[in-house]
Amino acid sequence: MKDFALSPFGSALRVDGFTDLVREVWNKPVRGDKLKILHIKLSGLAKALKRWSKSLICTLKLLGI
């Protein structure tokens, strides 16, 4: 039986730059109450991951992968 992975990122965790990007975005200082901070960090992370993903896909297409 396969282990169930809770990670929505799957193999993205093994792609160079992924964890650095997440760490960089998440560690940016944010002010506000705890819920607002969480909202801002998750929103920023979503935007950064979307840009990263598009960039990665373009690179892969250029390489013919």
N, C-alpha and C positions, 0 to 999 in steps of 0.2 A: 504494500500500500504506500502511495506517495505521501510525503509530509505536506501538510497544508501550510502555505506561506501567507502570512498576513501582509507582507510587503506589497504595496501596489506598484512598486517600481521594478520588481523582478530583476531582470538582467541589467537594468540601467545602473545598478549599484556597482557593477564591474567595469563600467565605461569610464575611461580617464576623464577626470574633471568633474564628475557628477557630485561626489561627496564634498569636494572643495567648494563647488558652487553652493550647495545646500548650506554648508558651514558658513560661508561668507555672507549669504543673505540672512540666515538665521541670527548671526551674531551682530548684525547692525543694531545700534542703539535705537530704542523706540520708547516714547513716553506715553503715559496714559494708564488707565486702570487695567487690570489683568486681562479682562475680556477684549478690550480694545487693542492691547499689545498683541494678543494671540491673533486677532483678526488682521492686523496690519502685517504681521510676520507671515501668516499663511497666504495672504494676498500677494505680498511681495515674492514669496517663494513660487507661487503659481505662475506669475508673470515671468520670472527668471527661468523657470523650467520650460515654459512654452518657447521662449526665445532660444534657449539652449537646444531644445529638441529640433526646432526648425533649422538651426545652424548645423546640427549633426546630420540631419536628413539631407540637406544640401551638399554637405561634404561627402556623404556616402554616395549620392547620385553622381557627383563629379568624379569620384573614384571608380564608379561603375560597379558598386557593391550592392 
